[in-house]
Amino acid sequence: MIGDYTLVEFSSILAMQGFAGLILFSVFVLMALGLAVIFGQMGVINMAHGEFMILGAYVTWLCSQFVTAYVPALFPIYFFIAMALAFVASGALGILVECALIRHLYKRPLDTLLATWGLSLILQQLYRSVFGAREVGVSLPDWMMGSFPLTDIIEVPINGLFVMALTMLISLAVFMLMFRSRWGKQVRAVVQNRAMAGAVGINTKKVDRLTFGLGCGVAGVAGSAFTMIGSTGPTAGQLYIVDTFLVVVFGGAASLIGTIASAFTISQAQSTMEFFMSGSMAKVLTLLTVVGILMLRPEGLFTLKMRR
């Protein structure tokens, strides 16, 4: 016996908490990947990142409403269409923001923080005016409903498995794009030495614009996935922005592998501690632990690469 539980019950509860942590890990990774690209590769502190995520969530909700009303035959596969549209919508808005605002603030990180914080407030009010203050939720296809039994006691939700599979796919795609493509080489060249990259013919302004658009587009996909585990509202993105920055900084701002490792560590620690204490106390202890580690290792889990 462990407390009021038998050993089998206690092990099953820990396993379920671990799986809940994997779902949280998936959301953290999807959010943090886009932010790692923007913050780690460009040095831009994007406080509006959560609002780009929520744009993707609203696009998914609109797609759900449209398909249900006009083309119900597409309902079983609408979620894939919605994710593509969410990526395009958030990425296009990101490119617009980079052209109109961010490109004037490079090498001024505190200014980007203030500017994007103001942008986040504007976007929140815009969402409130267009979609209303009430939270909305999407209808999932039947094949995403229900759970998959692992044992007689442990069952895992199918939509959670889908989110994890989506996370692995997006992470692989971002890795291949950044480290196996010609464009990714250009991005890394600009990060390492902007002046030299420009001297050899790389269009650094175009690289910045597309990099910011990619990061925002990935956030839009995260918003699509977010609709499966939570409701969508104008300020829902603010619930994850602090955790997302924490994941990126703890992992090492320029390291995609560090971002994934950091997201796994923080999500599992937070989910496991929630079994023994309240959710808010678990979040506080996780935050204090991460801050303590960062005091000893300011560069994060992996080496931080600074833009010169």
KOLTI-845763 format. One record per atom (N, C-alpha, C): residue in one letter; x, y, z. Coordinates in steps of 0.2 Angstrom, whole numbers, plus 5000, padded with zeros to 4 digits. Atoms other than C-alpha are relative to their C-alpha. Layout:
REM residues N
AXYZ...
This chain:
REM residues 308
M500449945000M500050005000M500450065000I499649935000I500650184996I499450055001G500549954998G499550305006G499349964999D500650035001D497750255001D499949964994Y500050045006Y498250164985Y500449945001T499650065001T498849994981T500650014995L499549995004L500449974972L499850014992V500350005006V499549934956V499750074998E500449945002E498350084957E500550065000F499549945000F499850204962F500450004993S499650005006S500850144947S499650024994S500449985006S499350164935S499850075000I500149925000I499050344941I500650034998L499449975002L500850384939L500150004992A499950015007A500750314921A499550054997M500549965003M499150414917M500350075001Q499749935000Q500050574924Q500550014996G499450005004G501550534914G499750014993F500349995007F500450524898F499750075000A500349945000A499550684903A500650054999G499449965001G501350764904G500250004993L499850015007L501650694886L499650054996I500449955004I500150794880I500250075001L499749944998L500750944889L500650024997F499450005003F502450914882F499950024992S500149995007S501750914864S499750074999V500249935000V500851084867V500650045000F499449964999F502451154874F500550004994V499650005006V503451094859V499850044994L500349975006L502251154846L500150085001M499949934999M502251324854M500750035000A499449984999A504051334858A500449994994L499750015006L504651274841L500050074996G500149935004G503951434833G500450055004L499749944996L504651544847L500849995000A499350025001A506351454846A500350034994V499849975006V506451504828V500150075000I500049925000I506051684831I500450035005F499549974995F506951714847F500749975000G499450035000G508351594845G500450024994Q499749985006Q508751634827Q500050074998M500049935002M508251814826M500150055006G499949954994G508451884844G499450045001V500649964999V506651944843V499649975006I500450024994I505651934860I499350024997N500749995003N503851904852N499549995006M500550014995M502651934866M499349994998A500650015003A501251914854A499949934997H500050075003H501651734850H499449965002G500650034998G500151674860G499450024996E500549985004E499051774849E500049974993F499950045007F499751694833F499749935001M500250074999M499351524841M499250015000I500750004999I497551584845I499750024993L500249995007L497351644827L499949934997G500150075002G497651464822G499449965003A500550034997A496451404834A499350034997Y500649975002Y495051524828Y499949984992V500150025007V495451474810V499749935000T500350074999T495151294815T499350005002W500749994998W493551344823W499650024994L500449985006L492951434808L500049954994C500050065004C493451284797C499549955002S500550054997S492451174808S499350024999Q500649975001Q490951284807Q499850004992F500150005007F491051304788F499949934997V500150075003V491251114784V499449975003T500650034997T489851064796T499450034996A500649965003A488651194788A500049984992Y500050005008Y489151174769Y500349944997V499750065003V490251024766V500149945005P499950054995P489850894779P500449944998A499650065002A490650754768A500750015002L499349994998L492350834772L500150005007F499949994993F492050834791F500549955003P499550044997P493150674794P500750024999I499349985001I494650754787I500150085000Y499949925000Y494350944790Y500550025004F499549974995F495550954804F500750014996F499449995004F497050924791F500050064996I500149945004I496351064780I500150065005A500049954995A496151174796A500750025002M499349994998M497951144801M500450044994A499749975005A498551194784A499850084999L500349935000L497451354784L500350045006A499749974994A498051394801A500750024999F499349995001F499851384796F500150064995V500049955005V499551494781V499850075003A500249944997A498551624791A500450035005S499549974995S499751644805S500650024997G499449985003G501251644794G499950064996A500249945004A500451774783A500050065004L500149944995L500051884798L500750015002G499349994998G501851854804G500450044995I499649965005I502651914788I499850074999L500249935000L501552064788L500250045006V499749974994V502052104806V500750024999E499349995001E503852084801E500250064996C499949945004C503752204787C499850065003A500349944997A502752334796A500350025006L499849984994L503552324813L500749975002I499550034997I504852204818I500750024996R499449995004R506152244804R500350075002H499749944997H506352414812H500350005006L499850014993L506852344829L500549955001Y499550054999Y508152214825Y500650035004K499449984996K509652224838K499750045006R500349974995R508452304850R499549965004P500550054997P507652164860P499550035005L500549984995L506852264874L499550044996D500549965004D505952374860D499649954997T500450055003T505352214852T499549975005L500550034994L504652154869L499450055001L500649954999L503652314871L499650014994A500450005006A503152324853A499549944999T500450065001T502552144852T499549995006W500550004995W501652164869W499450044999G500649965003G500652304862G499649974995L500350035005L500352204847L499549945003S500450054997S499652064858S499450035003L500649964998L498452184866L499550024995I500449985006I497852244849I499749944997L500350065003L497552064843L499549975005Q500550034995Q496652014859Q499450044999Q500649965000Q495452164857Q499749984993L500350015007L495252124838L499649935000Y500350064999Y494851944842Y499350005004R500649994996R493651994855R499450044996S500549975004S492752114843S499749964994V500350045005V492651994829V499749935002F500350074998F492351824838F499650015006G500349994994G491651894854G500449975006A499650014994A492251874872A499949925002R500150074998R491451694874R500549954997E499650065003E492551544872E499649964996V500350045005V492251434858V500449935000G499750075000G492651244855G499849974993V500150035007V492751144839V499749935001S500350075000S491850974835S500549964997L499550055003L493050834832L499749944996P500250065004P492850694819P499949945005D500150054995D492250534827D500649965001W499550044999W493850444824W500550035005M499549964995M494750574836M499749995007M500450004993M493450534850M500249935003G499950064996G493650404863G500749995003S499350014997S495150324871S500349934997F499750065002F496350184867F500249965007P499850034994P496550054881P500749975000L499350034999L498350004886L500049945005T500150054995T497849904901T499350005002D500750004997D496249864911D499950065003I500149934996I496550024921I500250064996I499849945004I497450134909I499850014993E500349985007E496650224894E500350064998V499749945003V497450354883V499550034995P500449975005P496350484873P500350004993I499750005007I496550464854I500250074998N499849935002N496550654852N500750025003G499449994997G498050654864G500649974996L499550035004L498950524853L500150044994F500049975006F498550624838F500550075001V499649944998V499350784846V500749985000M499350024999M500950684850M500349984993A499850025007A501050614832A500150074996L500049935004L500750794825L500750035003T499449964997T502150864837T500649964997M499450035003M503450734831M500150014992L500049995007L502950764813L500350074998I499849935000I503150954815I500750015002S499349994998S504750944824S500549974995L499550025005L505550834811L500050044994A500049955006A504950954797A500450065002V499649944999V505651104806V500849985000F499350025000F507351004809F500250004993M499850015007M507450954791M500150074996L500049935004L507051134785L500650045003M499449964997M508351214797M500749974999F499350035000F509751094795F500149954994R499950045006R509550994779R499850044993S500349965006S508851134767S500550064998R499649945002R509751274757R499850065004W500249954996W508651394766W500250005007G499850004993G509051334783G500850025001K499349985000K510951354779K500050085000Q500049935001Q510551534774Q499850035007V500249974993V509651564791V500649995005R499450004995R511151494801R500550044998A499549955002A512351594791A499850075002V500249934997V511351754795V500150005007V499950004993V511351704813V500750015002Q499350004998Q513151674814Q500450074998N499749935002N513751834804N499650034995R500449975005R512451944796R500450044995A499749965005A513652054787A500449964995M499750045004M514651914780M499549964995A500550035004A513051824774A499850054995G500349955005G512451984765G500650014995A499449995005A514252004757A500049944995V499950055005V514151834749V499349994996G500550005005G512451864741G499349985003I500650034997I511151804754I499550065002N500549954999N509551914755N499850005007T500250004993T509551944774T499350025002K500749974998K507952044774K499549944998K500550055002K507051904765K500049945005V500050054995V507751774777V499750025006D500449984994D507151874792D499349994999R500750005001R505451894784R499749935000L500250075001L505251704780L500149975007T499950034993T505951654797T499550025005F500549984995F504751754807F499349974998G500650035002G503351694796G499949935001L500050074998L503851514799L499949995007G500150014993G503951534817G499250025002C500749994999C502151614817C499649954997G500450055003G501551484806G500049945004V499950064996V502151344817V499550015007A500449994994A501251434832A499249994998G500750015002G499651434821G499849925000V500250075000V499751244819V499949985008A500050024993A500051234838A499350025003G500749984998G498351334840G499549954997S500450055002S497551204829S499949945005A499950064995A498151064841A499750025006F500249974993F497651174856F499249995000T500850005000T495751164851T499849935002M500250074998M495750974854M500149995008I499950024992I496250994873I499850065004G500249954997G495551164877G499550054996S500549955003S494251304873S500450064997T499749945003T494751454862T499750065002G500349934998G494551634869G500550054998P499649945002P495351804865P500750005004T499450004996T496651784879T500349945002A499750064999A496951604879A500749994999G499350005001G498651624872G500550025005Q499649984995Q499251714887Q500149955006L499950054995L499051554897L500649964999Y499450045002Y500551474888Y500650044999I499449975002I501651614884I500650005005V499550014995V502651614900V500349945000D499750065000D502851434900D500449994993T499650005006T503451444882T500650035000F499449964999F504751574885F500549965005L499650044995L505351464900L500349944996V499850065003V505451314889V500650024995V499549985005V506451404875V500750025004V499449974996V507651494888V500449945003F499750064997F507951334898F500349954996G499750045005G508351234883G500650034996G499549975004G509451354875G499750044994A500449965005A508751494864A500149984993A499850025007A509651434848A500049934998S499950075001S509451254850S499349965000L500650035001L507951154843L500049945005I499950064996I508550994852I499950025007G500149974993G508651094868G499350025002T500749984999T506951164866T499649935001I500450064999I506250984865I500149975006A499850024994A507250924879A499750045006S500249954995S506751074890S499249995001A500850015000A504851044885A499849945004F500150064997F504950864890F500150005008T499849994993T505850904907T499450045004I500449964996I504651044912I499349975000S500650035000S503050954907S499949945004Q500050064996Q503450794915Q500050025008A500049984993A503950874931A499450045003Q500649974998Q502450984932Q499449955000S500550055000S501250844928S500049955006T499950054994T502050724941T499850045006M500149974993M501950854955M499350025001E500749994999E500150894951E499649945003F500350054996F499750724958F500150005007F499950004993F500450764975F499850075003M500249934997M499950954976M499650034995S500549965004S498851084968S500450024993G499749985006G499151134950G500450065000S499749935000S499651314954S500749995004M499450014996M500951254967M500549964996A499650045004A501651124955A500350054995K499849955005K501851264942K500650055003V499549964997V502751374955V500649965002L499450044998L503951234961L500449994993T499750015006T504351194943T500450074997L499749935002L504651384939L500750015004L499449984996L505851404954L500549954999T499550055002T506751244950T500450024994V499749985006V507051304932V500450065001V499749944999V507551474938V500749995004G499450024997G508851394950G500549974996I499650035004I509551294937I500350054995L499749955005L509751444925L500550055003M499549964996M510651534939M500749975000L499450035000L511951404938L500349994993R499850015007R511951374919R499550054996P500449945004P511251544911P499949984993E500150015008E511551474893E499549954999G500550065001G510251334896G500349945000L499750075001L510351154893L500549994995F499550005005F511251174877F500350074999T499649945001T512451304871T499650054997L500449945003L511651474867L500550034995K499649975006K512251544850K499750074999M500249935001M512151734849M500150034993R499949975006R511851834834R500550065000R499549955000R513251944829R499950054994
